[in-house]
Amino acid sequence: MSFHNKIDEWIKEAEERPESALTLMRLIAGRLRELTERNEELLAENIALQNGTRVEEYRTRIAHLEYQLDLLKRRFGADGAILAEIPAETVEAVTTSLLVYNGRGRIFRAELTPQDKEPGRIADKLDTDHEPPRLLATPSNEEVLLLYSSGRVSTISVESLPTMEAGAAWKWEQAALPDEPRAGETLVCITPISLMPVSSFFLQVSRRGCVKKTMASMAQSILDSHYIGKGALGKSDQPFDLALCGAHERFAFVTYEGKLLGLDVDDLSYAVEERIKLSATDYVIASIIPRPEDALIFVTQTGKVVHRESNMLEMFKSPSAKGQALISIARLEQGVRFMGAAAIKDGDRVAVLDAAGQIKVYEAGTIIGSGSIGTGGLVLSIGVIPVFPSLGGTRSTP
């Protein structure tokens, strides 16, 4: 029934039953208010279309959707391919790159083969008292996001980075510098983003165990503004890691003194929240998004490996949690500390950087079986090399 017909009925009702006039006036006033608000919305939309504001907004949205589609195409294959039906030969043709990067924004890239055992060596002396270089193994056709300590972000394609000579001695002056940190900034992490279109959240964790969840639907705004925020509380804290994940997943981080904290992604806050109570000397050294089929490994500075099954990860809800202890207090007093952690599955390999600058690759199964990594020196960083690029994404560890 049209509004005009309703008015005629209301007038007739008021004439027949005057006592209902006040109620009818309220109904009419409410309807007029709705129509006025809708009229104002249409007027604003019309003005935006006339001056080009709305057109530009639509163009920006379309450009972002095309960017996300391009990410998926480059990462997973031909136009129109259904991700779950990508031919095996397409997946196998993708090479894997190992990125080694430091806080000054320098990035080494080495293309790996299944036979590589020693991709290279950093010839410069490594300062073990400060942030060690980090490792990330990723498909070479991946797009990655660089996160800086200020909360600034930028993106680059892995293939745009020059490759280093396999097995050679590398010097930082030879490394790529795609986006030099600005005054007071350091590069804190690099993370793959080709799965951004099919992810639900960005997850951030800081050195002091603060966690923040951001909707992946905010990606356009984040990339356009080149800023996602620090995800940290307090001047003494800074961002450490950033990852993409889906709903209903588990998220965990590990600390220098062997605390493991598991969190349910759905329970995480969209605001920065401290999730663990750490001692003054403790800090986060790795974050993990484990799948049910994964095993978890935790590597000490001397190369000892602590192994846990993924189903043993305990979920904590209290913001004052202390986490699961990976080693005893006695071993902590002996000086044992953790330098890396990762979620691995059968067939994965693990890249290890030691204090001498040597980068070596080990079979994950061999590491778990022996309970140690025979580097001959102090372990600084580890990174998982997946058995092949898969829909599960890549894993980044320090």
Backbone torsions as a table, in degrees:
resi	resn	phi	psi	omega
1	MET	NA	135.1	-178.1
2	SER	-73.0	163.2	-179.9
3	PHE	-64.1	-37.0	-179.7
4	HIS	-63.4	-41.9	178.4
5	ASN	-64.2	-37.2	177.7
6	LYS	-62.6	-40.9	-179.7
7	ILE	-61.2	-43.8	178.7
8	ASP	-59.0	-42.7	180.0
9	GLU	-65.7	-40.7	-179.1
10	TRP	-65.1	-39.0	178.5
11	ILE	-62.9	-45.4	178.7
12	LYS	-60.7	-40.9	178.9
13	GLU	-62.8	-40.8	-179.8
14	ALA	-66.3	-36.5	178.8
15	GLU	-67.9	-39.8	-177.7
16	GLU	-76.9	-36.5	-178.8
17	ARG	-133.4	86.0	-177.0
18	PRO	-55.4	-28.7	-177.7
19	GLU	-65.4	-17.9	-179.4
20	SER	-92.2	2.0	-175.5
21	ALA	-60.1	-42.4	-177.8
22	LEU	-62.5	-42.4	178.7
23	THR	-63.0	-41.7	-179.9
24	LEU	-65.5	-37.8	178.0
25	MET	-62.1	-39.0	178.1
26	ARG	-64.0	-40.8	178.2
27	LEU	-63.2	-43.5	179.9
28	ILE	-64.0	-43.7	179.9
29	ALA	-62.1	-41.1	179.2
30	GLY	-64.2	-42.0	179.7
31	ARG	-66.9	-40.7	177.6
32	LEU	-62.9	-37.7	178.3
33	ARG	-62.9	-42.9	178.5
34	GLU	-62.1	-44.0	-179.5
35	LEU	-65.4	-38.4	178.8
36	THR	-64.2	-44.1	179.6
37	GLU	-63.2	-41.8	179.5
38	ARG	-66.1	-38.2	178.5
39	ASN	-63.1	-40.7	178.7
40	GLU	-65.4	-37.9	177.4
41	GLU	-63.2	-45.2	179.9
42	LEU	-64.9	-37.9	178.1
43	LEU	-63.3	-44.4	178.9
44	ALA	-63.9	-40.2	178.5
45	GLU	-63.8	-41.4	-179.7
46	ASN	-64.7	-42.5	178.1
47	ILE	-63.5	-42.7	-179.8
48	ALA	-62.6	-38.1	178.6
49	LEU	-69.1	-36.7	-178.2
50	GLN	-69.6	-40.6	-177.7
51	ASN	-90.4	0.9	174.5
52	GLY	89.7	-4.3	-178.1
53	THR	-61.8	-48.5	-178.4
54	ARG	-68.4	-37.6	178.4
55	VAL	-60.6	-43.6	179.8
56	GLU	-65.7	-37.0	177.8
57	GLU	-62.9	-43.8	178.4
58	TYR	-64.2	-40.1	178.3
59	ARG	-61.5	-40.3	179.1
60	THR	-64.7	-42.1	178.4
61	ARG	-62.9	-43.7	179.7
62	ILE	-63.0	-41.7	179.4
63	ALA	-62.3	-38.7	179.5
64	HIS	-68.8	-39.8	177.5
65	LEU	-64.3	-38.9	177.3
66	GLU	-65.7	-36.6	177.6
67	TYR	-63.6	-43.9	179.3
68	GLN	-65.7	-39.6	177.6
69	LEU	-63.7	-39.5	178.4
70	ASP	-63.9	-38.2	176.5
71	LEU	-57.6	-47.6	-179.0
72	LEU	-65.7	-40.8	180.0
73	LYS	-63.6	-46.7	-178.6
74	ARG	-66.2	-34.8	-175.8
75	ARG	-80.3	-35.9	-170.3
76	PHE	-118.7	-0.9	172.1
77	GLY	126.7	-155.1	-167.0
78	ALA	-67.5	162.4	176.4
79	ASP	-58.0	135.9	175.3
80	GLY	78.1	-0.2	-179.6
81	ALA	-70.5	136.0	174.2
82	ILE	-80.8	127.8	-172.0
83	LEU	-54.7	-38.5	-176.6
84	ALA	-75.4	-8.7	-175.7
85	GLU	-120.7	24.7	178.7
86	ILE	-66.3	130.3	179.6
87	PRO	-59.6	143.3	-178.4
88	ALA	-59.6	-35.7	-178.3
89	GLU	-65.8	-27.6	177.4
90	THR	-69.3	-42.5	-179.9
91	VAL	-65.6	-43.6	-175.5
92	GLU	-67.2	-25.1	-178.2
93	ALA	-73.5	-15.9	-178.9
94	VAL	-76.9	126.6	177.6
95	THR	-84.1	162.1	178.3
96	THR	-109.3	135.2	177.2
97	SER	-111.4	139.9	172.9
98	LEU	-104.2	119.8	177.2
99	LEU	-101.0	131.3	175.4
100	VAL	-121.0	119.4	-172.9
101	TYR	-136.9	156.4	179.0
102	ASN	-124.3	176.4	-176.0
103	GLY	-65.4	-20.2	-179.6
104	ARG	-82.5	4.2	175.9
105	GLY	88.2	5.0	178.8
106	ARG	-80.6	137.7	-176.6
107	ILE	-133.5	121.0	168.1
108	PHE	-89.1	144.2	173.5
109	ARG	-130.7	127.4	176.7
110	ALA	-125.8	130.1	174.6
111	GLU	-83.2	128.5	-174.0
112	LEU	-101.8	145.8	169.2
113	THR	-111.9	162.5	178.6
114	PRO	-59.7	-20.0	-177.0
115	GLN	-91.3	-11.2	-175.7
116	ASP	-63.5	126.3	176.3
117	LYS	-112.3	-30.3	179.4
118	GLU	-136.5	85.0	-176.0
119	PRO	-60.2	-30.4	-178.3
120	GLY	174.3	-177.5	-179.2
121	ARG	-143.1	134.5	175.5
122	ILE	-81.8	114.9	-174.4
123	ALA	-76.2	-27.2	179.6
124	ASP	-69.4	146.1	177.0
125	LYS	-65.8	133.1	-179.0
126	LEU	-93.8	132.6	178.4
127	ASP	-85.8	101.8	-176.3
128	THR	-75.9	-5.9	178.5
129	ASP	-87.2	-8.3	-179.3
130	HIS	-122.5	-174.3	-176.8
131	GLU	-57.0	121.8	177.8
132	PRO	-75.6	158.9	172.5
133	PRO	-59.4	152.7	179.4
134	ARG	-113.9	159.4	-177.4
135	LEU	-119.0	141.4	173.5
136	LEU	-141.7	121.3	173.1
137	ALA	-98.8	128.9	-174.1
138	THR	-150.8	152.3	173.7
139	PRO	-56.9	144.1	-175.9
140	SER	-67.8	-20.5	179.2
141	ASN	-93.5	18.5	-178.1
142	GLU	-83.3	156.3	168.5
143	GLU	-106.7	136.5	-178.0
144	VAL	-124.4	153.0	178.8
145	LEU	-108.7	132.1	178.4
146	LEU	-100.2	125.4	178.8
147	LEU	-109.6	129.8	-179.6
148	TYR	-106.8	161.4	-174.8
149	SER	-62.9	-19.2	178.0
150	SER	-81.1	-9.7	-173.9
151	GLY	95.8	-1.5	177.6
152	ARG	-74.1	149.3	177.6
153	VAL	-134.1	155.9	171.0
154	SER	-149.6	165.1	-178.3
155	THR	-126.1	149.5	175.2
156	ILE	-146.5	157.5	171.9
157	SER	-89.8	141.2	-178.7
158	VAL	-61.3	-38.7	-177.4
159	GLU	-65.5	-17.4	178.7
160	SER	-77.1	-13.0	179.7
161	LEU	-85.4	134.5	178.0
162	PRO	-66.7	149.5	-179.9
163	THR	-92.7	147.8	177.5
164	MET	-92.4	156.4	178.7
165	GLU	-68.1	129.5	-178.2
166	ALA	-64.8	133.5	176.5
167	GLY	75.6	3.1	-176.8
168	ALA	-92.1	172.8	174.2
169	ALA	-87.9	125.9	-176.9
170	TRP	-106.3	141.7	175.0
171	LYS	-117.9	142.7	-174.5
172	TRP	-58.4	-29.1	179.7
173	GLU	-66.8	-18.8	177.2
174	GLN	-87.0	-14.5	-174.6
175	ALA	-73.0	152.8	177.6
176	ALA	-67.7	149.8	175.7
177	LEU	-132.9	74.3	-172.5
178	PRO	-67.6	-29.4	-179.3
179	ASP	-151.3	92.2	-174.8
180	GLU	-62.8	132.7	177.5
181	PRO	-56.4	142.6	177.9
182	ARG	-81.6	175.0	-176.3
183	ALA	-53.6	125.2	178.3
184	GLY	84.3	-3.9	-178.7
185	GLU	-96.2	156.6	166.0
186	THR	-135.1	152.8	173.6
187	LEU	-80.2	118.8	-175.0
188	VAL	-101.3	-30.5	178.0
189	CYS	-161.7	157.5	173.5
190	ILE	-124.6	133.0	-178.2
191	THR	-137.2	141.5	177.8
192	PRO	-69.8	145.7	-177.4
193	ILE	-130.7	12.9	-178.9
194	SER	-65.1	-23.8	178.7
195	LEU	-86.8	6.0	-179.4
196	MET	-55.2	-41.1	-179.1
197	PRO	-64.8	-22.6	-178.6
198	VAL	-113.3	15.8	177.6
199	SER	-102.3	159.7	180.0
200	SER	-99.3	-34.1	-172.2
201	PHE	-142.1	153.8	159.0
202	PHE	-94.3	135.6	174.7
203	LEU	-117.3	130.6	176.8
204	GLN	-118.2	142.9	172.8
205	VAL	-134.3	141.2	-178.7
206	SER	-101.7	172.1	-179.9
207	ARG	-62.1	-28.5	-177.9
208	ARG	-98.4	14.0	173.8
209	GLY	84.9	21.6	172.1
210	CYS	-84.0	142.1	-177.2
211	VAL	-127.6	141.7	177.6
212	LYS	-140.1	137.9	177.2
213	LYS	-111.2	134.9	178.4
214	THR	-128.9	136.3	179.1
215	MET	-62.1	134.1	177.7
216	ALA	-65.8	-20.8	176.9
217	SER	-65.8	-13.0	176.7
218	MET	-85.0	3.6	-173.9
219	ALA	-56.6	-41.8	-178.6
220	GLN	-59.4	-46.6	179.3
221	SER	-64.1	-40.8	-179.4
222	ILE	-63.3	-46.5	-177.6
223	LEU	-71.6	-35.6	179.3
224	ASP	-67.8	-39.2	-178.6
225	SER	-88.1	-10.0	-177.3
226	HIS	56.6	39.9	-177.1
227	TYR	-153.5	130.6	175.4
228	ILE	-120.5	-11.2	-178.7
229	GLY	97.3	159.1	-176.5
230	LYS	-74.8	-31.0	-177.5
231	GLY	65.3	31.3	-176.9
232	ALA	-138.4	156.2	176.3
233	LEU	-117.2	135.4	176.4
234	GLY	88.6	148.0	-178.2
235	LYS	-68.7	-24.3	-178.2
236	SER	-82.6	-7.1	-178.4
237	ASP	-101.9	159.4	175.4
238	GLN	-152.4	161.1	179.4
239	PRO	-61.1	152.1	178.2
240	PHE	-128.1	-47.6	-174.8
241	ASP	-143.8	154.7	179.6
242	LEU	-142.3	133.7	-178.5
243	ALA	-146.2	158.4	173.4
244	LEU	-99.9	145.7	178.0
245	CYS	-154.9	171.1	176.7
246	GLY	-102.3	176.5	175.1
247	ALA	-71.2	158.1	176.3
248	HIS	66.5	16.4	178.7
249	GLU	-95.9	172.2	177.3
250	ARG	-109.0	146.9	179.5
251	PHE	-130.8	139.0	-179.1
252	ALA	-141.5	151.2	169.9
253	PHE	-136.0	157.7	-173.6
254	VAL	-124.0	144.9	-178.7
255	THR	-111.1	164.0	-179.7
256	TYR	-54.5	-37.0	-178.3
257	GLU	-96.4	19.2	169.2
258	GLY	82.4	33.7	173.2
259	LYS	-100.3	133.3	179.0
260	LEU	-117.5	122.1	-178.1
261	LEU	-120.7	120.7	176.4
262	GLY	-99.3	139.5	-177.6
263	LEU	-134.7	142.7	174.3
264	ASP	-85.0	121.8	-176.4
265	VAL	-55.9	-39.4	-178.0
266	ASP	-64.8	-22.2	-179.3
267	ASP	-88.8	-7.1	-175.0
268	LEU	-75.8	151.9	-177.3
269	SER	-88.9	153.8	173.5
270	TYR	-82.0	-7.6	174.5
271	ALA	-102.5	156.2	177.6
272	VAL	-63.3	129.8	-175.7
273	GLU	-139.4	129.4	175.1
274	GLU	-73.8	126.6	-173.6
275	ARG	-114.6	-1.9	-179.1
276	ILE	-150.8	147.8	176.1
277	LYS	-96.9	113.3	-177.1
278	LEU	-109.5	150.1	173.6
279	SER	-71.0	167.9	-176.8
280	ALA	-62.9	-24.9	-176.5
281	THR	-98.1	-1.1	-175.4
282	ASP	-101.3	154.9	178.7
283	TYR	-163.8	162.9	-177.3
284	VAL	-75.3	134.3	179.6
285	ILE	-120.6	-7.6	178.7
286	ALA	-164.7	149.5	171.4
287	SER	-128.5	151.1	-171.6
288	ILE	-140.9	142.6	167.9
289	ILE	-118.6	88.5	-172.9
290	PRO	-79.2	142.1	171.2
291	ARG	-94.9	160.7	-177.5
292	PRO	-56.8	-32.1	-176.7
293	GLU	-84.9	-4.2	-176.5
294	ASP	-78.9	154.0	165.4
295	ALA	-105.9	153.5	179.8
296	LEU	-110.1	132.3	174.9
297	ILE	-122.9	144.9	-179.3
298	PHE	-130.8	123.8	-170.1
299	VAL	-112.5	129.3	178.7
300	THR	-86.7	173.2	-178.4
301	GLN	-66.4	-21.3	178.8
302	THR	-94.9	3.8	177.1
303	GLY	92.0	4.8	176.5
304	LYS	-73.1	143.6	-175.5
305	VAL	-117.5	124.4	172.7
306	VAL	-99.9	128.4	-175.5
307	HIS	-114.9	133.8	175.5
308	ARG	-136.0	147.8	172.8
309	GLU	-78.6	150.1	-176.7
310	SER	-60.3	-33.1	-177.5
311	ASN	-74.1	-5.1	177.0
312	MET	-88.7	-3.3	-180.0
313	LEU	-69.8	122.5	-178.6
314	GLU	-91.3	134.4	179.5
315	MET	-89.6	133.1	179.7
316	PHE	-116.1	136.0	179.7
317	LYS	-108.0	-26.1	-176.9
318	SER	-76.5	135.1	177.0
319	PRO	-69.8	-10.6	178.8
320	SER	-103.6	20.2	-178.3
321	ALA	-65.0	152.9	177.3
322	LYS	-107.1	-8.1	176.7
323	GLY	79.7	175.4	175.9
324	GLN	-84.6	138.5	178.1
325	ALA	-87.2	126.8	-180.0
326	LEU	-84.2	-25.1	178.5
327	ILE	-138.4	165.9	-178.0
328	SER	-77.2	162.8	177.2
329	ILE	-62.4	-34.6	179.7
330	ALA	-61.1	-41.6	179.9
331	ARG	-71.1	-33.4	174.6
332	LEU	-62.5	-41.9	179.5
333	GLU	-66.0	-23.3	176.4
334	GLN	-81.3	-4.5	175.8
335	GLY	101.1	8.3	-179.9
336	VAL	-71.1	130.3	177.9
337	ARG	-138.2	159.8	-176.9
338	PHE	-105.7	138.7	-178.1
339	MET	-114.2	-15.2	-179.0
340	GLY	-165.5	160.9	177.7
341	ALA	-155.4	155.7	-178.2
342	ALA	-161.3	157.3	170.0
343	ALA	-100.3	126.8	-175.9
344	ILE	-131.7	161.1	175.9
345	LYS	-134.6	172.4	-178.8
346	ASP	-56.3	132.2	177.9
347	GLY	94.7	-16.3	177.2
348	ASP	-67.5	157.6	171.2
349	ARG	-119.6	164.5	-178.6
350	VAL	-128.0	124.8	174.7
351	ALA	-92.2	137.3	-176.2
352	VAL	-129.8	131.3	173.8
353	LEU	-107.4	126.4	178.9
354	ASP	-106.6	175.4	-174.1
355	ALA	-66.3	-18.0	176.8
356	ALA	-83.3	-2.6	-179.9
357	GLY	89.6	0.6	-178.5
358	GLN	-77.7	133.2	175.9
359	ILE	-110.2	120.9	-178.7
360	LYS	-127.1	153.6	-178.2
361	VAL	-118.0	133.4	-177.6
362	TYR	-128.0	149.9	171.8
363	GLU	-70.7	133.0	-177.7
364	ALA	-59.6	-40.9	-180.0
365	GLY	-62.5	-36.3	178.7
366	THR	-66.0	-41.0	179.1
367	ILE	-62.2	-47.0	-179.4
368	ILE	-64.2	-41.7	-178.0
369	GLY	-64.9	-39.5	-177.7
370	SER	-86.3	-22.1	-179.3
371	GLY	76.2	12.5	179.8
372	SER	-160.2	162.4	174.5
373	ILE	-115.1	117.0	-175.4
374	GLY	-83.7	67.5	-177.8
375	THR	-78.8	-25.3	-174.9
376	GLY	79.9	0.0	178.9
377	GLY	-151.4	179.1	-179.6
378	LEU	-70.2	135.2	177.5
379	VAL	-79.6	132.4	177.3
380	LEU	-106.5	-41.0	-175.6
381	SER	-153.1	154.7	172.3
382	ILE	-134.5	159.0	176.2
383	GLY	-150.9	138.0	-178.8
384	VAL	-84.2	134.8	173.8
385	ILE	-108.0	103.6	-177.0
386	PRO	-59.9	155.9	-178.7
387	VAL	-61.1	-32.3	171.0
388	PHE	-164.0	156.3	177.5
389	PRO	-59.6	126.5	-174.9
390	SER	-134.0	170.9	179.5
391	LEU	-67.5	-13.7	178.1
392	GLY	-76.5	-4.8	177.9
393	GLY	84.6	-174.8	178.5
394	THR	-108.9	165.7	-177.5
395	ARG	-118.8	138.1	-179.9
396	SER	-119.2	132.2	176.9
397	THR	-138.3	162.0	-177.8
398	PRO	-71.4	NA	NA
